[in-house]
């Protein structure tokens, strides 16, 4: 009898086509948003709220939210090994400061990082699924993801199939996220929306909901390989989507701005948007991450009061 029930449930879950399931899901969210109102809301937050977070404590917290990233054509086993050793060394040099949240690399370096990393609590993130274009066959994407996890990746950053999304083919987008999520096993999945290509607030909100609905543990703004990358406006819309999704389902989804985070002020702006839209609950280095290669040194310099190029 139990078996029969299970089959029935399984069947029931799939009998509605993806498109209409997605439409039903989207109908619960406010997609009636204009770029203008988003701009105004962000302007207001930047003018009135950011300054109160410009403190040493917040900057220390932000150091612990950094996903220290190297995604260069010139990366090698040697360079990634040295990169990871800096993170190991950091704990020794600055024991009173929080270590970075993750090291983010291409899948071929997952093994080097996971075997070299000695710091408890630093995650190994890999971009996967034919990053940054996402233009590979799904079989290739899932194999790449599975291999990264096998080699020690604890988090996977994939890119939404932006072309499919913009053509209205949500079914492909959902299906791919679900398959990659399955290939992740226990690893957490971040879905990069590439907001600079989505352009409108409405598209960004729709893509956010679609990604969360399909199984994302985090939604991330950008690959950092295209302009524009992260913007405060895109962040605001994504955080609104996360909040509505949480109100609807009780599931907390993480947020990661990435690409174009070039100054401590940029970091403070994203922190403030998260705080204002999502609240204190999201201000942990589990729920809020920043993908960057240069910001770690800038934050460290401000925290210790002199310019350092540690990483």
Secondary structure, DSSP 8 states (H G I E B T S, - for coil): -HHHHHHHHHHHHHHS-HHHHHHHHHTTS-----HHHHHHHHHHHHHHTGGGG-SHHHHHHHHTTEEEE---TT--HHHHHHHHHHHHHHHHH-TTS---SEEEEEGGGHHHHHHH---TT-EEEEE-SSTTTT-S-HHHHHHHHHHHHHTT-SEEEEE--HHHHHTT-HHHHHHHHHHHHHHHTTSEEEEE--HHHH-SHHHHHHHHHHHHHHT-SEEE---SSSSS---HHHHHHHHHHHHHHHHHH----EEEEES---SHHHHHHHHHHHHHHT-GGG-STTTEEEEESSHHHHHHHHHHTS-----
